[in-house]
Structure formats: structure tokens, C-alpha cells
Amino acid sequence: MKRTTIITIISLIFILASCNIKENRKSKKSIKSADEYVIAFYNVENLFDIYDDPKTYDEEFTPTGKKHWDEKRYEKKLNDLSWVLSNLSSELPAIIGLSEVENRKVVEDLANTKLLKAGNYKVVHEESPDTRGIDVALMYRSDLFEYVSHKSIPIHVKQEPNSKLRDILYVKGKFAGSNEIFHIFVNHWKSRRGGREETEFKRIACAETLKKEVDKILSKNKDANIIIMGDLNDEPENKSVNTVLFATNNTKHTKPHELYNLMYNKSIKEEGTNSRNYKWFMLDNLIVSQSLVDDKDFYVENKEGEIFKDDKILYYNAKANFKVPNKTYGGKNYYGGYSDHLAVYFILHK
């Protein structure tokens, strides 16, 4: 082989190798951005550890329970959830709200998965009175968000004083390089089990409780930065969300204390995050104060939230010609999916 041919081949190898390195650098997950933040919420469908908690009814989520929940399934679940959360955007989320987590440890385990570990997430969590032992929690990147304080807000139902509903988690903090306080509320309202209309009064109680907290904040500062996220078990058009909480799709800020629902317009188009009987329901809501849609210092990109709907996390029912969230369990049957809900998120710009 001629010397010039050998040199040409070697040069080609170096060029290809160089291209590969550049491509890998491009595809590597960015973990920091100076001017935008990914804000996410995910109902993770029963993220339990494998141990029995004698204070709650979690026996089915143990190796000897009826769902045979063991270490292998738990690890798979963590890795699956971390794949979703790490693929919402080109960078890891700054804020992640979660519902249906058993305790602080499972959230810490999620934060320490291979795909999320680079985010150096800190956890905010409080035990809730839910009889099954499922709570809400917040994960935040300590390089992008400075924690200030938090508290749990209990829900009282006048009609049923002994009802044990999940607390609302209220977290205050500041984004890096800013002195502006953000008020973040993580929710998981009463489910529709027993009938939507029959259980509506409990979700209205949740909305009334949250509304009081929000009004206190806005009364002191009409331009306060408020983010409400959660599985509200009601859609944007329903009374608890639209009327009681007063979260609309009106960007004109015409009425005091009116909030803006980032998922409202998608709900009108019959998009959703949870599916029942081959119909989508927008149960997972992202709501912000009007200050965040006024294009001021901080603002929401496109004034809209997004649904993460990758085919990888969906199950296709050929008979119905319909894709649904690929859930972990259906009754006692283990499907090994991600969650029965889809994650929602928005991009916050500064």
C-alpha cells in the first residue's frame, strides 16, 4: 500500500474520531443554564420502598405482599422514573414536584439514580396523614435554587371533619442570582374514587385551603411569584380549579388574585395526563401567578405547560387504537411500566 494512501486512511480515522467526540459532547446532558429553568411535576404511581411501615396500609408493596414488590422491581421503577425526568429537556429540571411517594428515602433514592445524580438534588418532604402512606415531595437543584423555608398545609373538610386528606407542601425559595422569592405549592388532591361528583366537595376543600394561602401572599404583594403544581384529580375546567382556585386561561390579568393555568388550553383540546376508558383527562395541573405570564423579570415560555408523551412510556392498545400511559400495576398484575400519569413541565425564563 502506498505511503500516501496510509496517511489518508489514518487522517480519515482521526477526523471520524473527532466527529464522534464532538457529537458525544453535544448529546451529553447539560446540567446548568444561566437563564432558563425546567419546572416539572410527576405523579409517579406508588413509589414505595419494599419495607412494611406499621403505621400505614402499605403491606401490598412488600416482597410478601399481593403485589410482590421487591428490590428488583423497585430499582427498575427508580431507573424508569429517572429516565423520564432526565429527558424532559436538554438540561435536568431545576424543580421537580412529586406525588405518590411513600417517604423521604424513596425520593432520595430517585435523586441518586445515575441519570439524576449530576443534578445534586435536595429533598423537601413531610409525612402526610394519608392512610396508604403516600405523600408529595419537592426535589430542587441546589446549584439553581436556594431553599428558604417550607411547611405542610393540612386540609379540613367541613362535611367530614375526620377525613384524612394529603397535606399541601408549601416551599419558599429563590433562583440563583435573584432575590425574588418564589412560592411553590405541591398538591395531590382527593381522588375521584367513589365518583367524580360524589367526591368533588373534598377537592373543593383542597382548593379553598390553597386559595386562602395564595390570597395571603397576593394581598401582601400583587406581583408575587407563585407556582402551583400537582395531581388535582380535577381538570382545568372543573369547579375546584377554575372557580374556587380561580385559575383560568386569561392572560390579561383583569381581575385581582386571578391565576393562570398553563394546562388549560391543552385540556380544551382534549389532551391529558391520565387516561380512563380511552379518554384523556388533564388531572395534572401547572398553575402560576399572573406575574409569570406578564413577560417581566421571570416568565413562562410560550405561556404554556408541556406534557411528556414519549412513545417509550406509552402502551398501545391495538384493539382500541389508543395509546395510554404504561403503568406499573393494573390491580395485582405487574406490567413493569413507568406510571399511570404523564409528567408535565414548563420552561421558566429569566
PLY file of the C-alpha trace (Angstrom):
ply
format ascii 1.0
element vertex 350
property float x
property float y
property float z
element edge 349
property int vertex1
property int vertex2
end_header
0.00 0.00 0.00
1.33 3.43 -0.90
2.53 5.74 1.88
0.08 8.49 0.76
-2.84 6.05 0.94
-1.90 5.02 4.50
-1.64 8.66 5.56
-5.05 9.38 4.02
-6.66 6.45 5.89
-5.09 7.48 9.20
-6.25 11.06 8.68
-9.78 9.84 7.97
-9.81 7.79 11.18
-8.77 10.85 13.20
-11.45 13.00 11.55
-14.18 10.43 12.27
-12.99 10.02 15.85
-13.02 13.79 16.29
-16.59 13.99 14.94
-17.66 11.27 17.38
-16.17 13.10 20.33
-17.91 16.34 19.31
-21.22 14.51 18.87
-20.89 12.91 22.30
-20.20 16.28 23.82
-23.30 17.69 22.15
-25.52 14.85 23.31
-24.26 14.92 26.89
-26.94 16.19 29.26
-26.45 19.82 30.18
-26.95 20.29 33.89
-26.79 24.04 34.15
-28.30 27.02 32.38
-28.00 30.64 33.42
-31.26 31.96 32.03
-33.84 29.17 31.96
-35.19 26.64 34.41
-37.19 23.48 33.81
-40.03 23.18 36.33
-41.68 19.74 36.43
-44.33 17.71 38.19
-44.81 13.94 38.06
-47.30 11.62 39.72
-45.01 8.60 39.95
-47.71 6.00 40.77
-46.99 4.39 44.11
-43.27 4.84 44.64
-42.97 2.64 47.72
-39.90 1.08 49.27
-40.06 -2.68 49.90
-40.46 -2.49 53.68
-43.64 -2.62 55.72
-44.48 0.56 57.61
-46.63 -0.47 60.61
-48.24 2.99 60.69
-49.76 2.76 57.18
-51.53 0.29 54.91
-48.58 -0.41 52.63
-48.39 -4.20 53.07
-49.16 -4.92 49.41
-45.94 -3.13 48.42
-43.61 -5.64 50.09
-41.93 -8.80 48.76
-44.51 -10.97 50.52
-47.48 -8.69 49.73
-50.01 -9.34 47.00
-48.05 -7.19 44.54
-44.74 -8.94 45.26
-42.92 -5.62 45.35
-39.23 -6.48 45.63
-35.80 -4.85 45.24
-35.57 -5.66 41.53
-38.92 -4.04 40.73
-38.12 -1.07 42.97
-34.79 -0.42 41.23
-36.42 -0.72 37.81
-39.07 1.78 38.84
-36.45 4.28 40.03
-34.48 3.98 36.81
-37.62 4.33 34.67
-38.77 7.45 36.51
-35.31 8.99 36.30
-35.28 8.38 32.54
-38.50 10.39 32.18
-37.34 13.26 34.37
-33.92 13.48 32.71
-35.45 13.58 29.22
-37.96 16.41 29.68
-35.48 18.91 28.28
-31.84 19.33 27.31
-30.99 20.03 30.94
-32.01 18.45 34.21
-35.03 20.13 35.85
-34.37 22.82 38.45
-37.54 21.92 40.36
-39.38 18.58 40.44
-42.66 18.15 42.30
-43.72 14.57 43.01
-46.84 12.83 44.23
-47.44 9.25 45.40
-44.11 8.85 47.17
-44.02 6.82 50.38
-41.32 8.69 52.26
-38.21 10.84 52.06
-35.95 7.83 51.44
-37.61 6.86 48.14
-37.24 10.45 46.90
-33.57 10.46 47.89
-33.11 7.14 46.09
-34.67 8.68 42.98
-32.40 11.73 43.25
-29.36 9.44 43.48
-30.09 7.44 40.34
-27.45 7.50 37.62
-29.44 9.84 35.36
-30.32 12.40 38.05
-27.29 12.30 40.32
-25.49 15.09 38.45
-28.29 17.46 39.48
-27.22 17.23 43.14
-30.87 17.37 44.18
-32.00 18.22 47.69
-35.33 16.96 49.01
-38.23 18.66 50.81
-40.74 16.20 52.27
-43.15 15.88 55.18
-45.22 12.89 56.23
-48.91 13.26 55.38
-51.97 11.78 57.14
-52.90 9.69 54.07
-53.86 6.21 55.29
-51.97 4.49 52.46
-48.88 6.47 53.35
-48.40 8.36 50.09
-47.13 11.92 50.19
-45.97 14.77 47.98
-42.37 15.99 47.82
-40.14 18.52 46.11
-36.68 17.97 44.62
-34.57 21.01 43.79
-31.15 21.54 42.28
-29.06 23.27 44.91
-26.95 24.99 42.23
-30.04 26.67 40.76
-32.45 27.10 43.67
-31.86 28.40 47.18
-34.21 26.91 49.78
-35.67 29.38 52.29
-38.41 27.54 54.19
-41.30 25.11 53.93
-44.42 23.96 55.74
-47.23 21.43 55.38
-50.74 22.77 54.96
-53.45 20.43 56.29
-56.85 20.11 54.61
-60.01 20.34 56.72
-63.31 19.15 55.25
-66.32 20.71 56.98
-68.71 17.95 55.90
-66.34 15.20 57.10
-64.14 16.52 59.93
-62.37 13.15 60.29
-61.31 12.95 56.64
-57.59 12.38 56.24
-56.55 14.14 53.07
-53.00 14.67 51.87
-51.33 17.88 53.03
-50.22 20.56 50.58
-46.45 21.15 50.63
-45.51 24.85 50.53
-41.87 25.65 49.73
-40.28 29.11 49.57
-37.01 29.78 47.79
-35.01 31.86 45.32
-33.43 31.05 41.99
-29.69 31.58 41.62
-28.65 35.19 41.15
-32.04 36.60 42.14
-33.51 37.95 45.36
-37.09 37.33 44.23
-38.95 34.85 46.42
-40.86 32.02 44.74
-43.81 30.36 46.45
-44.20 26.75 45.31
-47.16 24.56 46.26
-47.11 20.80 45.60
-50.54 19.13 45.65
-52.26 15.78 45.43
-55.96 16.33 45.93
-58.60 13.75 46.80
-59.10 11.12 44.08
-62.31 10.58 42.14
-62.70 7.09 43.54
-66.33 6.78 44.59
-67.49 9.06 41.78
-66.37 12.46 40.49
-69.46 14.34 41.67
-69.71 12.41 44.94
-66.13 13.29 45.92
-66.00 16.81 44.47
-66.62 18.53 47.81
-63.29 17.19 49.10
-61.37 18.61 46.17
-63.20 21.90 46.66
-61.97 21.85 50.27
-58.42 21.41 48.94
-58.92 24.31 46.52
-60.35 26.57 49.26
-57.39 25.82 51.53
-54.88 26.57 48.80
-56.76 29.70 47.71
-56.53 31.15 51.24
-52.75 30.71 51.23
-52.39 32.21 47.77
-54.61 35.19 48.61
-52.49 35.93 51.71
-49.40 36.12 49.53
-51.00 38.23 46.78
-52.55 40.60 49.33
-49.04 41.48 50.50
-47.51 41.53 47.02
-49.72 41.55 43.92
-46.67 40.67 41.76
-45.63 37.66 43.85
-44.14 34.68 42.01
-46.37 31.67 42.67
-46.13 28.17 41.18
-48.83 25.59 41.90
-48.30 22.05 40.69
-49.94 18.73 41.30
-52.36 15.96 40.56
-55.53 17.83 41.41
-57.77 14.95 40.28
-59.81 17.63 38.55
-59.35 19.26 35.16
-58.76 22.96 34.46
-62.42 23.48 33.54
-63.77 21.90 36.75
-65.23 23.98 39.58
-62.48 23.34 42.14
-59.75 24.59 39.81
-61.47 27.14 37.59
-63.93 28.74 40.00
-62.69 28.16 43.56
-58.95 28.42 42.97
-59.68 30.93 40.18
-57.10 29.51 37.77
-58.13 30.41 34.22
-56.61 30.77 30.75
-56.94 34.56 30.82
-53.57 36.26 30.25
-54.95 39.80 30.55
-54.81 39.95 34.36
-58.19 41.67 34.51
-59.23 40.53 37.99
-57.37 40.59 41.31
-55.85 37.30 42.50
-56.65 35.55 39.23
-54.21 32.72 38.46
-53.17 31.29 35.11
-53.44 27.56 34.35
-50.68 26.54 31.94
-52.52 23.31 31.05
-55.93 24.88 30.35
-55.61 25.27 26.57
-54.31 21.72 26.15
-57.25 20.44 28.20
-59.70 22.23 25.89
-58.08 20.32 23.02
-58.81 17.10 24.94
-55.18 16.41 25.70
-54.40 14.93 29.09
-52.04 13.25 31.52
-54.17 10.33 32.69
-56.44 8.05 30.71
-59.68 6.30 31.63
-61.82 4.30 29.22
-59.72 5.51 26.29
-60.27 9.16 27.06
-57.66 11.66 28.24
-58.07 13.71 31.44
-55.90 16.70 32.38
-55.61 15.86 36.07
-52.04 17.12 36.46
-52.04 20.90 36.52
-49.39 23.62 36.41
-50.67 26.98 37.60
-48.81 30.26 38.04
-49.47 33.78 39.23
-50.12 36.40 36.57
-46.70 37.95 37.19
-45.13 34.92 35.49
-47.08 35.35 32.25
-46.57 39.12 32.02
-43.14 38.81 30.36
-41.39 40.66 33.17
-38.26 39.53 35.05
-39.27 35.86 35.23
-41.71 34.50 32.66
-43.08 31.19 31.36
-42.04 30.19 27.85
-45.00 30.36 25.43
-47.32 30.86 28.42
-47.98 27.12 28.33
-47.08 23.85 30.03
-45.95 20.72 28.23
-46.78 17.02 28.55
-44.00 14.47 28.21
-45.55 11.88 25.91
-42.71 9.80 24.52
-43.78 6.51 22.90
-41.39 4.67 25.20
-43.62 5.36 28.21
-46.93 4.60 26.45
-48.78 1.34 25.88
-50.58 0.90 22.57
-53.92 -0.88 22.74
-54.35 -2.15 19.18
-57.98 -3.12 19.68
-58.96 0.40 20.75
-56.27 2.08 18.59
-55.34 4.19 21.61
-52.11 4.88 23.50
-52.25 5.11 27.28
-49.61 5.68 29.98
-47.71 2.44 30.54
-48.38 1.91 34.24
-46.52 -0.17 36.79
-49.51 -2.16 38.01
-53.05 -2.90 36.95
-54.65 -4.25 40.11
-52.38 -7.11 41.22
-50.91 -7.54 37.75
-47.38 -6.25 37.29
-46.87 -4.53 33.92
-43.49 -3.02 34.69
-44.37 0.37 33.23
-43.44 3.86 34.34
-46.57 5.47 35.80
-50.29 5.76 35.13
-49.76 9.53 34.76
-47.63 11.55 32.36
-45.16 14.14 33.59
-45.84 17.84 32.97
-43.37 20.72 32.87
-42.71 24.27 31.72
-39.68 26.42 30.98
-39.18 29.43 33.24
-37.03 32.19 31.73
-35.20 34.96 33.50
0 1
1 2
2 3
3 4
4 5
5 6
6 7
7 8
8 9
9 10
10 11
11 12
12 13
13 14
14 15
15 16
16 17
17 18
18 19
19 20
20 21
21 22
22 23
23 24
24 25
25 26
26 27
27 28
28 29
29 30
30 31
31 32
32 33
33 34
34 35
35 36
36 37
37 38
38 39
39 40
40 41
41 42
42 43
43 44
44 45
45 46
46 47
47 48
48 49
49 50
50 51
51 52
52 53
53 54
54 55
55 56
56 57
57 58
58 59
59 60
60 61
61 62
62 63
63 64
64 65
65 66
66 67
67 68
68 69
69 70
70 71
71 72
72 73
73 74
74 75
75 76
76 77
77 78
78 79
79 80
80 81
81 82
82 83
83 84
84 85
85 86
86 87
87 88
88 89
89 90
90 91
91 92
92 93
93 94
94 95
95 96
96 97
97 98
98 99
99 100
100 101
101 102
102 103
103 104
104 105
105 106
106 107
107 108
108 109
109 110
110 111
111 112
112 113
113 114
114 115
115 116
116 117
117 118
118 119
119 120
120 121
121 122
122 123
123 124
124 125
125 126
126 127
127 128
128 129
129 130
130 131
131 132
132 133
133 134
134 135
135 136
136 137
137 138
138 139
139 140
140 141
141 142
142 143
143 144
144 145
145 146
146 147
147 148
148 149
149 150
150 151
151 152
152 153
153 154
154 155
155 156
156 157
157 158
158 159
159 160
160 161
161 162
162 163
163 164
164 165
165 166
166 167
167 168
168 169
169 170
170 171
171 172
172 173
173 174
174 175
175 176
176 177
177 178
178 179
179 180
180 181
181 182
182 183
183 184
184 185
185 186
186 187
187 188
188 189
189 190
190 191
191 192
192 193
193 194
194 195
195 196
196 197
197 198
198 199
199 200
200 201
201 202
202 203
203 204
204 205
205 206
206 207
207 208
208 209
209 210
210 211
211 212
212 213
213 214
214 215
215 216
216 217
217 218
218 219
219 220
220 221
221 222
222 223
223 224
224 225
225 226
226 227
227 228
228 229
229 230
230 231
231 232
232 233
233 234
234 235
235 236
236 237
237 238
238 239
239 240
240 241
241 242
242 243
243 244
244 245
245 246
246 247
247 248
248 249
249 250
250 251
251 252
252 253
253 254
254 255
255 256
256 257
257 258
258 259
259 260
260 261
261 262
262 263
263 264
264 265
265 266
266 267
267 268
268 269
269 270
270 271
271 272
272 273
273 274
274 275
275 276
276 277
277 278
278 279
279 280
280 281
281 282
282 283
283 284
284 285
285 286
286 287
287 288
288 289
289 290
290 291
291 292
292 293
293 294
294 295
295 296
296 297
297 298
298 299
299 300
300 301
301 302
302 303
303 304
304 305
305 306
306 307
307 308
308 309
309 310
310 311
311 312
312 313
313 314
314 315
315 316
316 317
317 318
318 319
319 320
320 321
321 322
322 323
323 324
324 325
325 326
326 327
327 328
328 329
329 330
330 331
331 332
332 333
333 334
334 335
335 336
336 337
337 338
338 339
339 340
340 341
341 342
342 343
343 344
344 345
345 346
346 347
347 348
348 349
